Amino acid sequence: ADNSDLDPLAGAQNFGSREIPIFTVGIGQERVPQDIGIVDVNTAKTVLEGSVFNVSVGINHEGYAGQQIRISILDGEQEVASKMITLGAAGVTRRYEIELTPERPDVIVYELAVELQNDEIISQNNVYQFLVDNTEKEPLDILYIEGHPRNEYKFIRRAVEDDTSVRLATYLQTGPEKYYRQGINTPTELSGGFPRSKEELYQYEALILGDIEEGFFSVDQLQMIQDFVAERGGGFLMSGIVDEKFIGTPVEDVLPVTLVEESFLPSHLRGGIRRGSHPTGELFFPRLTNNGEFSPLLRLSGDDAENDARWRQLPQLQGVFVTGRIKPGATVLMEHPLLQYQNQALPVLTTQRYGSGRSVALATASSWRWQMMMAAADQSHEILWRQLLRWLAVSAPERVTVEFDREFYNVGDEVHVTATVLNLDYEPDNDATLWMQVNAPLDILVDQSMEWDIEEDGVYRGSFIVEEEGVYDLLVDVASAAGERRSGESEKRAPFVVTPSLQEFNNAGMDRGLLARIAELSGGRYFDLSDIDQLASAVQFTPNAYSEQVRDDLWDQPWLLVLLISLLILDWTARRLKGLS
């Protein structure tokens, strides 16, 4: 098996240029007739508590096309997820997905297992280990600005009040010049209203605006909102009615939908979102689009049938805000089942990427009905809002981020680490001093500096060799950021796992063509195992820079004279002992 990271043909060509021939011998079968093997596993390395995420596994096989097999995920001895899959064509790697929710706050090494068949030749490639970091983390900070004390506001706060992964800091307008703050960390947080500086606004990972008038914000604050999403990478959600005065402002640029003045709408689409006899104020069952059905934002269950059943049980929503067409690149997850504008169903929930961040438009103010009209024990409303807010905020970059060059490592691999550092304005910081500390499984500590990559702003690199299997804990410390705002901003932890290599068992069949090509490029020769007796005669001396031919006359060697005299003495002694003359 080829289990190195080097190109064997390039290596053979290098040997050939130095006149060093390689003689290869093919052993074993060219094709393993019966085998199922895991090629790789991709998944989120870091998740928030209670999150549902997909594990993507690549599987290749020979001899089992169309057969149903079971894949499962184990946490130690306990099975935590499983799924039946149907194998595709032989010899082609196909990807399958299985949903997983970590059940304990820890760094968890899962084992993904593919059901072993009775006639499989290789069993070692039916299991694969991967790591998920589900340790407790600092909550995601979300700023929520609300124009009046509506039901939506109250139920959104209730939905996340027990979610330790999210902190919802809210600023509610309760009357003329009257405001109420909730969820704040300090007495001074939001004491002056909406943040007036980027440094203050950029402390949050996401921003929600609900039924707030455009006049609440200054021109600079409207521009800051756009910069918050595009530059800082924050999430932005606008819920319910959107003031027409936002048309033409930076906020409209951020939204995934266009805004239209009500006077330009057809008469049957006027009347607004509020309850009434007009079509836009009537009850309706929202329709999930194809993207919405498979979006993690709208999953109520990991099982497709149960998820569909739970959506059918949800009560109707009341009223929809009419927007224009969706913008290029936007994705509609939920739409009105009947009403259309410009031959497009009215979008109810729309998302898009904007700059470095994300934006969402929720064109209704009645999601609270999914809690109020359901049994008290039903958690659908809570699940949907928690998933939405987590998704909105989790993509906002931290001041210090760490990336590895590979999904997994084996013993002896070199681990390349890349750290990106941002300053208080979330711009690349080239003046930081970084140290990398690695705790290995056997309590071996590696401590070394990271070097700034002169070709990339804010990027620092380092590397080390892993020599043991198990879980490693990497800590990147940014000395120049120490003491700034939160301790988590001056350091970043990133665990990773070193597992047994499966390379020896993937594509385990003999590659006759590769062996022959290696021999040809180096000036050697390929042999089948049945022709191995010809190998000795084929290996000939080839003069080159790494060898020297020396000719010595044996009769001129002193040691040969000593050997002859010794043999004569030995012969004479043996004769004398036996009484021979």
C-alpha positions in Angstrom: 0.0 0.0 0.0 1.1 3.6 -0.6 0.8 5.2 2.8 3.1 8.2 2.4 2.3 11.7 1.4 4.9 11.7 -1.4 4.3 10.9 -5.1 5.9 7.5 -5.7 6.4 8.2 -9.4 8.3 11.4 -8.6 10.4 9.5 -6.2 11.1 6.8 -8.8 12.0 9.4 -11.4 14.5 10.9 -8.9 16.1 7.6 -8.3 16.3 7.0 -12.1 18.1 10.3 -12.6 20.8 9.1 -10.2 21.0 5.7 -12.0 19.6 3.8 -9.0 17.2 1.2 -10.4 14.2 0.0 -8.4 13.0 -3.6 -8.9 9.4 -4.1 -7.9 7.5 -7.4 -7.2 3.8 -7.7 -7.3 2.2 -9.7 -4.4 -1.4 -10.3 -3.8 -4.7 -9.7 -5.7 -5.1 -6.8 -8.0 -8.8 -6.5 -7.0 -10.2 -7.2 -3.5 -13.5 -8.9 -4.5 -15.5 -8.3 -1.3 -14.8 -5.3 0.8 -16.5 -2.2 2.3 -14.2 0.6 3.5 -14.5 4.0 5.1 -12.6 6.5 3.1 -13.0 9.6 5.4 -15.4 11.4 7.7 -16.2 15.1 7.7 -18.1 16.9 10.5 -18.1 20.0 12.6 -15.1 20.0 14.9 -16.7 22.3 17.4 -20.4 22.4 18.3 -22.7 24.2 20.7 -24.4 22.3 23.5 -27.6 20.5 22.2 -26.8 21.2 18.6 -27.8 18.8 15.9 -25.2 18.4 13.1 -24.5 16.2 10.2 -21.7 13.6 10.0 -20.6 13.0 6.4 -18.9 9.7 5.7 -17.3 8.6 2.4 -17.7 4.9 1.7 -16.1 2.8 -1.1 -16.8 -0.9 -1.8 -16.3 -3.8 -4.1 -18.9 -6.5 -4.6 -21.9 -5.0 -2.7 -23.7 -2.8 -5.2 -27.3 -2.1 -4.2 -27.0 -3.8 -0.8 -28.4 -2.2 2.3 -26.0 -1.9 5.2 -26.1 -0.3 8.7 -23.8 2.5 9.8 -23.6 3.5 13.4 -21.8 6.0 15.7 -20.6 4.9 19.1 -19.5 7.0 22.1 -17.4 4.4 23.9 -19.6 1.3 24.1 -22.9 3.2 23.7 -24.5 3.6 20.3 -25.7 7.2 19.8 -26.8 7.3 16.2 -27.4 4.8 13.3 -28.8 4.7 9.8 -29.5 2.2 7.0 -27.9 3.1 3.7 -27.9 1.6 0.2 -24.5 1.2 -1.4 -24.0 2.6 -4.9 -21.8 1.4 -7.8 -18.7 -0.5 -6.9 -15.3 1.3 -6.9 -16.9 4.7 -6.5 -16.7 6.7 -3.3 -20.1 7.9 -2.2 -21.0 10.1 0.7 -23.7 9.5 3.2 -24.9 11.7 6.1 -26.1 10.8 9.5 -27.4 13.3 12.2 -25.7 13.4 15.6 -26.3 15.3 18.8 -23.5 15.1 21.5 -24.9 13.9 24.8 -22.2 15.2 27.2 -20.2 18.4 27.5 -16.7 17.1 26.7 -14.1 16.5 24.0 -15.7 13.3 22.5 -13.9 10.8 20.3 -16.6 9.0 18.4 -16.2 5.7 16.4 -18.1 5.4 13.2 -18.7 1.7 12.3 -19.9 0.2 9.0 -21.7 -3.2 9.4 -19.2 -6.0 8.7 -20.3 -8.5 6.1 -19.7 -12.2 6.5 -17.6 -12.5 3.3 -15.6 -9.3 3.7 -11.8 -9.9 3.3 -10.7 -6.7 5.2 -12.3 -5.7 8.4 -9.9 -3.0 9.7 -11.3 -0.3 7.3 -14.9 -0.7 8.7 -14.3 1.6 11.6 -13.1 5.2 11.8 -12.5 7.6 14.8 -13.3 11.3 14.7 -13.4 14.1 17.3 -16.1 16.6 18.3 -15.5 19.3 20.8 -18.6 19.7 22.9 -17.0 21.4 25.9 -18.7 24.4 27.5 -18.0 27.6 25.7 -18.6 31.3 26.2 -22.2 32.2 25.2 -22.8 33.8 21.9 -23.7 37.5 22.5 -26.8 38.6 20.5 -28.2 42.2 20.5 -32.0 42.5 20.0 -33.5 45.9 19.4 -37.4 45.8 19.6 -39.7 48.7 18.7 -42.6 47.7 21.1 -43.6 45.0 23.6 -45.2 42.6 21.2 -45.8 38.8 21.7 -43.0 37.9 19.4 -40.5 39.7 21.6 -41.7 37.9 24.8 -41.7 34.5 23.3 -38.3 34.8 21.6 -36.8 35.7 25.0 -38.6 32.7 26.6 -37.3 30.4 23.9 -33.6 31.0 24.7 -33.7 31.8 28.4 -32.5 28.3 29.3 -30.0 28.1 26.5 -26.6 28.6 28.0 -24.9 28.9 24.6 -26.7 32.2 23.8 -27.0 35.5 25.7 -29.8 37.7 24.4 -29.2 41.3 25.4 -32.4 43.2 24.5 -33.3 46.9 24.3 -37.1 47.3 24.2 -38.9 50.5 23.5 -41.9 50.5 25.9 -43.2 54.0 25.1 -42.1 57.5 23.9 -38.5 57.9 25.1 -39.0 54.9 27.4 -36.7 51.8 27.1 -36.2 48.6 29.0 -33.0 46.5 29.0 -32.8 42.8 29.7 -30.1 40.2 29.6 -27.3 42.8 30.1 -23.9 41.8 31.6 -23.1 45.2 33.2 -25.1 48.2 34.4 -23.6 50.3 31.6 -24.4 47.9 28.7 -26.8 49.6 26.3 -27.3 52.4 28.8 -26.9 54.9 26.0 -29.2 52.9 23.6 -27.9 51.4 20.4 -24.1 51.2 20.3 -22.5 54.4 19.0 -19.1 52.9 18.1 -17.9 49.9 16.2 -15.9 48.7 19.2 -19.2 48.6 21.2 -21.3 47.0 18.5 -18.6 44.4 17.5 -18.8 42.9 21.0 -21.9 41.0 19.7 -22.0 38.1 17.3 -25.5 38.9 15.9 -28.0 41.6 15.7 -31.8 41.4 15.6 -34.1 44.3 14.6 -37.8 43.8 15.3 -40.5 46.4 14.4 -38.2 49.3 14.9 -38.4 52.6 13.0 -35.6 53.8 10.8 -35.6 57.1 12.7 -34.3 55.3 15.8 -30.9 55.1 14.2 -28.5 57.8 13.1 -26.9 57.7 9.6 -23.6 56.5 11.2 -25.4 53.7 13.1 -27.1 52.5 9.9 -23.7 52.3 8.2 -22.3 50.5 11.3 -25.0 47.8 10.9 -23.8 47.1 7.3 -20.2 47.1 8.4 -21.1 44.8 11.3 -22.3 42.1 8.9 -19.9 42.7 5.9 -16.7 43.4 7.8 -17.0 42.0 11.3 -18.9 38.9 10.0 -21.8 39.2 12.3 -25.3 37.8 11.8 -28.3 40.1 11.1 -32.0 39.2 11.4 -35.0 41.5 10.6 -38.3 40.3 11.9 -41.9 41.4 11.3 -42.7 44.8 9.7 -39.9 46.7 8.0 -40.3 50.5 8.1 -40.5 51.8 4.5 -37.9 54.4 5.4 -35.2 51.7 5.4 -35.5 51.6 1.6 -32.3 53.0 0.2 -30.4 52.7 3.4 -27.4 50.4 4.2 -29.8 48.1 6.1 -31.7 47.3 2.9 -28.4 46.3 1.2 -27.9 43.8 4.0 -31.3 42.1 3.7 -31.7 39.0 1.5 -34.9 40.5 0.0 -35.7 43.8 -1.7 -38.1 46.3 -0.1 -41.1 47.8 -1.8 -43.3 50.7 -0.8 -46.9 49.6 0.0 -48.3 52.1 -2.5 -46.5 50.2 -5.3 -48.1 46.9 -4.3 -51.2 45.3 -5.9 -54.3 46.2 -3.9 -54.8 42.6 -2.6 -51.3 42.7 -1.1 -51.9 45.9 0.9 -53.0 46.1 4.4 -49.9 45.0 6.2 -49.0 42.2 8.5 -51.6 42.8 11.2 -54.8 40.8 11.6 -57.6 41.7 9.3 -59.8 40.7 6.4 -57.0 41.6 3.9 -55.1 38.5 2.4 -51.8 39.5 4.0 -53.3 39.5 7.5 -55.0 36.1 7.3 -54.0 32.8 8.9 -51.8 30.5 6.8 -49.7 27.4 7.0 -46.2 28.3 5.9 -44.7 26.0 3.2 -41.2 24.7 3.5 -39.2 24.9 0.2 -36.9 22.1 -0.9 -34.0 24.0 0.8 -36.1 24.5 3.9 -36.9 20.8 4.3 -33.3 19.9 4.6 -32.0 23.0 6.4 -30.6 22.5 9.9 -32.4 25.7 10.9 -35.8 24.1 10.5 -35.2 20.6 11.7 -37.5 19.5 14.5 -36.3 15.9 14.5 -33.4 13.9 13.0 -35.9 11.4 11.6 -37.4 12.7 8.3 -40.8 11.1 8.9 -41.1 12.5 12.4 -39.8 15.9 11.3 -42.5 16.1 8.7 -45.2 15.0 11.1 -44.1 17.6 13.7 -44.3 20.4 11.1 -47.8 19.3 10.1 -48.8 19.6 13.8 -47.8 23.3 14.1 -50.6 25.9 14.1 -51.1 28.5 11.4 -49.2 31.8 11.4 -51.0 35.1 11.3 -50.0 37.7 8.7 -47.1 38.1 6.3 -45.1 41.2 5.4 -44.8 41.7 1.7 -41.3 42.2 0.3 -40.0 42.4 -3.2 -38.1 39.7 -5.0 -35.3 37.8 -3.3 -31.8 38.9 -4.1 -29.3 36.9 -6.2 -27.6 34.3 -3.9 -30.4 34.4 -1.3 -32.2 31.2 -0.2 -35.9 30.9 0.6 -36.5 28.4 3.4 -40.2 29.1 4.0 -42.8 30.8 1.8 -46.5 31.7 1.8 -48.6 28.8 0.3 -51.0 31.1 -1.7 -49.9 34.7 -2.1 -47.4 35.8 -4.8 -45.8 39.0 -5.9 -44.2 39.3 -9.4 -44.9 35.6 -10.0 -42.9 34.6 -6.9 -44.4 33.1 -3.7 -44.1 35.6 -0.8 -41.0 34.6 1.1 -41.5 34.1 4.8 -38.0 33.1 5.9 -35.0 34.0 3.7 -31.3 33.8 4.3 -28.1 34.9 2.5 -24.4 35.4 2.9 -23.5 39.1 3.0 -19.8 40.0 3.0 -18.2 38.0 5.9 -21.5 37.5 7.7 -25.1 36.3 7.3 -28.5 38.0 7.1 -32.0 36.7 7.6 -35.5 38.2 6.8 -38.4 36.8 8.8 -41.5 38.3 7.2 -44.0 37.5 10.0 -44.4 38.5 13.6 -46.5 35.5 14.7 -44.0 32.6 15.3 -45.1 33.0 18.9 -48.3 31.0 17.9 -46.1 27.9 17.6 -45.8 28.0 21.4 -49.0 29.7 22.5 -51.3 27.4 20.5 -49.4 24.2 21.4 -49.2 22.1 24.5 -47.0 23.6 27.2 -44.6 20.7 26.9 -44.1 21.1 23.2 -40.6 22.5 22.4 -41.0 23.2 18.7 -40.9 27.0 19.1 -37.9 26.8 21.3 -36.0 24.5 19.0 -36.6 26.6 15.9 -35.5 29.9 17.5 -32.5 28.4 19.2 -31.3 26.8 16.0 -31.9 30.1 14.1 -30.1 32.3 16.6 -27.2 29.9 17.0 -26.8 29.7 13.2 -27.0 33.4 12.9 -24.2 34.1 15.5 -21.9 31.1 15.3 -20.3 32.1 12.0 -19.1 35.4 13.4 -15.3 35.1 13.6 -13.5 35.3 16.9 -10.5 37.5 17.5 -8.3 34.4 17.5 -9.1 31.4 15.2 -7.1 28.2 14.7 -7.1 25.9 11.7 -5.4 22.6 11.0 -4.1 21.6 7.6 -5.9 18.2 7.7 -9.1 16.6 9.0 -7.2 13.9 10.8 -3.7 12.8 11.7 -1.8 9.5 12.2 1.3 8.7 14.2 4.4 10.3 12.7 2.4 13.0 10.8 3.5 16.7 10.9 0.7 18.9 12.1 0.6 22.3 10.5 -1.3 25.0 12.5 -2.6 28.3 11.2 -3.8 31.0 13.5 -5.5 34.2 12.4 -5.5 37.2 14.7 -7.8 40.2 14.5 -7.5 43.5 16.4 -10.4 45.3 18.2 -11.7 46.6 14.9 -11.6 43.0 13.5 -8.9 43.9 11.1 -5.8 41.6 10.6 -3.2 42.1 13.3 0.4 41.7 12.2 2.0 42.9 15.5 0.9 40.0 17.7 3.2 37.6 19.5 1.9 34.0 19.4 3.0 30.9 21.4 1.7 27.4 20.7 1.4 24.9 23.5 0.5 21.3 22.8 -0.5 18.8 25.5 0.0 15.3 24.2 -1.7 12.1 25.5 1.3 11.0 27.6 1.5 14.5 29.2 4.3 15.5 26.9 4.3 19.3 26.5 5.4 21.1 23.4 5.9 24.9 23.7 7.0 26.9 20.7 6.5 30.2 19.0 4.4 30.8 15.8 5.8 32.8 12.9 3.9 35.5 11.1 3.3 34.7 7.4 4.6 37.7 5.7 2.4 37.0 2.6 -0.9 37.0 4.6 -2.0 39.7 7.0 -2.9 38.5 10.5 -1.9 34.9 9.8 0.7 33.0 11.9 1.9 29.5 11.3 3.6 26.7 13.3 4.1 22.9 13.0 5.1 19.8 15.1 5.2 16.0 14.8 2.7 13.8 16.6 4.2 10.6 18.0 1.3 9.0 20.0 -2.3 8.1 19.3 -5.0 9.9 21.4 -6.5 13.3 22.0 -4.1 16.4 21.9 -5.0 19.8 23.3 -3.6 22.8 21.5 -3.5 26.2 23.1 -2.5 29.3 21.1 -1.7 32.3 23.3 -1.7 35.8 21.8 0.5 37.8 24.1 -0.3 41.2 22.5 -4.1 40.7 23.2 -3.8 39.9 26.9 -6.1 41.9 29.1 -8.4 43.0 26.3 -12.1 42.7 27.1 -12.6 38.9 27.6 -9.9 36.4 28.4 -11.0 34.1 25.6 -9.9 36.8 23.1 -6.2 36.4 24.0 -6.1 32.6 23.6 -7.7 29.8 21.7 -8.0 26.1 22.5 -8.4 23.5 19.7 -8.3 19.8 20.5 -7.6 17.2 17.8 -7.2 13.4 17.6 -4.5 11.2 16.3 -5.9 7.9 15.1 -4.7 4.6 13.6 -4.1 4.9 9.9 -6.5 3.3 7.5 -4.3 4.0 4.4 -2.9 0.5 4.6 -6.4 -1.0 4.1 -7.9 1.4 1.6 -7.3 0.4 -2.0 -5.6 -2.6 -0.7 -5.4 -4.4 -4.0 -2.1 -4.8 -5.8 -1.5 -1.9 -8.3 0.4 -3.7 -11.0 0.4 -0.6 -13.2 1.9 1.6 -10.5 4.6 -0.9 -9.6 5.6 -1.3 -13.3 5.7 2.5 -13.8 7.9 2.9 -10.7 10.3 0.3 -12.1 10.3 1.8 -15.6 11.0 5.4 -14.4 13.9 4.3 -12.2 15.5 2.0 -14.8 14.5 -1.2 -13.0 12.1 -3.9 -13.8 8.8 -5.3 -12.6 8.3 -9.0 -11.7 5.2 -11.0 -10.9 5.6 -13.3 -7.9 5.8 -16.3 -10.2 8.9 -14.8 -11.9 10.8 -14.0 -8.7 13.5 -16.4 -9.6 14.6 -14.1 -12.4 15.2 -11.2 -10.0 18.7 -12.1 -9.0 20.0 -12.3 -12.6 18.3 -9.0 -13.5 20.0 -7.1 -10.7 23.3 -6.0 -12.3 26.0 -3.6 -11.1 25.4 -0.1 -12.5 28.3 2.4 -12.0 27.1 5.8 -10.7 28.0 8.5 -8.3 26.9 6.4 -5.3 28.9 3.3 -6.2 32.6 2.4 -6.9 34.0 -0.8 -8.5 37.2 -2.0 -6.9 39.4 -5.0 -8.2 41.8 -6.7 -5.8 44.3 -9.5 -6.6 43.7 -12.2 -3.9 47.3 -13.5 -4.1 48.6 -10.1 -2.8 46.4 -10.3 0.3 48.4 -11.0 3.6 45.3 -12.5 5.2 45.2 -15.2 2.4 48.8 -16.3 3.3 47.9 -16.5 7.0 44.9 -18.6 6.1 46.9 -21.1 4.0 49.6 -21.5 6.8 46.8 -22.0 9.4 45.2 -24.7 7.2 48.6 -26.5 6.9 49.2 -26.4 10.6 45.7 -27.7 11.3 46.2 -30.6 8.8 49.6 -31.5 10.4 48.1 -31.4 13.9 45.2 -33.7 12.9 47.5 -36.2 11.4 49.8 -36.4 14.4 46.8 -36.8 16.8 45.6 -39.8 14.7 49.1 -41.4 14.5 49.5 -40.7 10.8 52.8 -39.8 9.4 
